């Protein structure tokens, strides 16, 4: 849960009380995703450049067909 100071900073950035409540409601999910991302980051770093290179080649080829 965000505290008083965090709430003030978020409100200063234009978030409403509902926005802050919504953020607080998903904090456990954000924390779980952070742990999962940290655990899988080495795989992501390994796979992403190759997958992006291949995807870019496919996109470039598709653009030449239209």
GULO-504662 format. One record per atom (N, C-alpha, C): residue number from 1; residue in three letters; atom name; x negated, y negated, z negated. Coordinates in steps of 0.02 Angstrom, whole numbers, plus 50000, padded with zeros to 5 digits. Each point is the difference from the previous one (the first is absolute). Example, Ala and Ser with C-alpha at 12.3 -4.5 7.8 and 13.67 -1.06 7.14 Angstrom:
BEGIN
1:Ala:N:49340:50284:49610
1:Ala:CA:50045:49941:50000
1:Ala:C:49955:49940:50000
2:Ser:N:50018:49947:50036
2:Ser:CA:49958:49941:49997
2:Ser:C:50039:49945:49963
% end
This chain:
BEGIN
1:Unk:N:49959:50059:50000
1:Unk:CA:50041:49941:50000
1:Unk:C:49956:49938:50000
2:Unk:N:50022:49951:50037
2:Unk:CA:49964:49937:50000
2:Unk:C:50015:49963:49935
3:Unk:N:49951:49962:49978
3:Unk:CA:50008:49962:49939
3:Unk:C:50020:49928:50014
4:Unk:N:50002:49961:49948
4:Unk:CA:50022:49930:50005
4:Unk:C:49956:49960:50048
5:Unk:N:49934:50008:49994
5:Unk:CA:49954:49962:50043
5:Unk:C:50007:50022:50072
6:Unk:N:50003:50066:50011
6:Unk:CA:50009:50025:50068
6:Unk:C:50065:49975:50031
7:Unk:N:50053:50000:49960
7:Unk:CA:50065:49976:50024
7:Unk:C:49996:49927:50020
8:Unk:N:49966:49960:49960
8:Unk:CA:49992:49929:50017
8:Unk:C:49962:49992:50065
9:Unk:N:49947:50038:50009
9:Unk:CA:49962:49996:50062
9:Unk:C:50041:50022:50061
10:Unk:N:50039:50054:49991
10:Unk:CA:50042:50024:50055
10:Unk:C:50055:49950:50016
11:Unk:N:50029:49970:49949
11:Unk:CA:50051:49948:50012
11:Unk:C:49969:49940:50035
12:Unk:N:49939:49984:49983
12:Unk:CA:49965:49945:50033
12:Unk:C:49988:50015:50074
13:Unk:N:49995:50063:50017
13:Unk:CA:49991:50021:50070
13:Unk:C:50066:50005:50037
14:Unk:N:50055:49984:49966
14:Unk:CA:50065:49998:50033
14:Unk:C:50044:50061:49989
15:Unk:N:49978:50047:49958
15:Unk:CA:50041:50058:49988
15:Unk:C:50056:49983:49951
16:Unk:N:50057:50030:50011
16:Unk:CA:50057:49990:49955
16:Unk:C:49997:50051:49944
17:Unk:N:50044:49992:49951
17:Unk:CA:50004:50049:49945
17:Unk:C:50018:50069:50028
18:Unk:N:50042:50002:50052
18:Unk:CA:50018:50064:50030
18:Unk:C:49940:50032:50035
19:Unk:N:49960:49959:50034
19:Unk:CA:49939:50025:50032
19:Unk:C:49953:50031:49948
20:Unk:N:49992:49966:49944
20:Unk:CA:49956:50025:49948
20:Unk:C:50028:50064:49969
21:Unk:N:50066:50002:49990
21:Unk:CA:50031:50061:49973
21:Unk:C:49992:50058:50049
22:Unk:N:50007:49986:50065
22:Unk:CA:49990:50053:50051
22:Unk:C:49927:50024:49999
23:Unk:N:49954:49954:49994
23:Unk:CA:49929:50018:49996
23:Unk:C:49987:50044:49939
24:Unk:N:50027:49979:49943
24:Unk:CA:49991:50040:49939
24:Unk:C:50030:50069:50007
25:Unk:N:50055:50006:50037
25:Unk:CA:50032:50066:50006
25:Unk:C:49959:50049:50042
26:Unk:N:49957:49974:50044
26:Unk:CA:49960:50045:50042
26:Unk:C:49927:50005:49978
27:Unk:N:49981:49967:49945
27:Unk:CA:49931:50003:49976
27:Unk:C:49974:50071:49990
28:Unk:N:50039:50046:49970
28:Unk:CA:49974:50068:49994
28:Unk:C:49985:50032:50068
29:Unk:N:50042:49986:50050
29:Unk:CA:49988:50027:50066
29:Unk:C:49937:49970:50031
30:Unk:N:49991:49935:49991
30:Unk:CA:49940:49967:50025
30:Unk:C:49938:50030:49968
31:Unk:N:50003:50012:49935
31:Unk:CA:49943:50029:49965
31:Unk:C:49986:50071:50024
32:Unk:N:50052:50039:50012
32:Unk:CA:49991:50068:50026
32:Unk:C:49971:49999:50070
33:Unk:N:50023:49954:50042
33:Unk:CA:49973:49994:50067
33:Unk:C:49927:49977:49999
34:Unk:N:49983:49958:49953
34:Unk:CA:49931:49977:49993
34:Unk:C:49954:50059:49983
35:Unk:N:50022:50043:49954
35:Unk:CA:49961:50059:49982
35:Unk:C:49993:50046:50060
36:Unk:N:50054:50011:50036
36:Unk:CA:49998:50044:50059
36:Unk:C:49955:49972:50054
37:Unk:N:50005:49935:50011
37:Unk:CA:49958:49968:50051
37:Unk:C:49926:50005:49981
38:Unk:N:49985:49987:49937
38:Unk:CA:49930:50005:49977
38:Unk:C:49974:50071:50009
39:Unk:N:50042:50050:49986
39:Unk:CA:49979:50070:50007
39:Unk:C:49989:50019:50073
40:Unk:N:50039:49971:50045
40:Unk:CA:49997:50019:50071
40:Unk:C:49958:49952:50042
41:Unk:N:49974:49947:49970
41:Unk:CA:49963:49949:50038
41:Unk:C:49943:50029:50042
42:Unk:N:49959:50046:49973
42:Unk:CA:49947:50028:50042
42:Unk:C:50027:50033:50064
43:Unk:N:50055:50035:49996
43:Unk:CA:50030:50030:50059
43:Unk:C:50027:49947:50048
44:Unk:N:50032:49949:49973
44:Unk:CA:50027:49947:50041
44:Unk:C:49943:49965:50038
45:Unk:N:49946:49986:49966
45:Unk:CA:49942:49967:50031
45:Unk:C:49971:50044:50055
46:Unk:N:50002:50064:49991
46:Unk:CA:49973:50047:50050
46:Unk:C:50047:50005:50061
47:Unk:N:50064:50004:49988
47:Unk:CA:50049:50012:50053
47:Unk:C:50019:49937:50038
48:Unk:N:50007:49944:49966
48:Unk:CA:50027:49940:50030
48:Unk:C:49963:49976:50062
49:Unk:N:49933:49996:50000
49:Unk:CA:49967:49974:50060
49:Unk:C:50012:50044:50062
50:Unk:N:49999:50064:49991
50:Unk:CA:50011:50046:50056
50:Unk:C:50072:49996:50024
51:Unk:N:50047:50001:49953
51:Unk:CA:50070:49996:50018
51:Unk:C:50016:49934:50035
52:Unk:N:49972:49946:49976
52:Unk:CA:50012:49935:50030
52:Unk:C:49969:49995:50070
53:Unk:N:49940:50028:50008
53:Unk:CA:49968:49999:50066
53:Unk:C:50043:50038:50050
54:Unk:N:50023:50058:49981
54:Unk:CA:50042:50041:50045
54:Unk:C:50066:49965:50014
55:Unk:N:50031:49973:49948
55:Unk:CA:50064:49965:50010
55:Unk:C:49991:49940:50046
56:Unk:N:49946:49964:49993
56:Unk:CA:49987:49942:50044
56:Unk:C:49990:50021:50072
57:Unk:N:49968:50057:50011
57:Unk:CA:49992:50026:50069
57:Unk:C:50068:50018:50030
58:Unk:N:50042:50031:49960
58:Unk:CA:50067:50019:50024
58:Unk:C:50041:49938:50015
59:Unk:N:49997:49951:49956
59:Unk:CA:50037:49937:50011
59:Unk:C:49975:49965:50063
60:Unk:N:49934:49997:50008
60:Unk:CA:49972:49967:50060
60:Unk:C:50022:50036:50063
61:Unk:N:50001:50066:49998
61:Unk:CA:50021:50038:50059
61:Unk:C:50073:49989:50015
62:Unk:N:50042:49998:49948
62:Unk:CA:50071:49989:50010
62:Unk:C:50014:49931:50029
63:Unk:N:49960:49951:49981
63:Unk:CA:50008:49933:50028
63:Unk:C:49984:49998:50074
64:Unk:N:49954:50041:50023
64:Unk:CA:49983:50000:50071
64:Unk:C:50053:50035:50041
65:Unk:N:50042:50041:49968
65:Unk:CA:50052:50037:50036
65:Unk:C:50062:49958:50012
66:Unk:N:50008:49945:49964
66:Unk:CA:50061:49960:50008
66:Unk:C:49991:49945:50051
% end
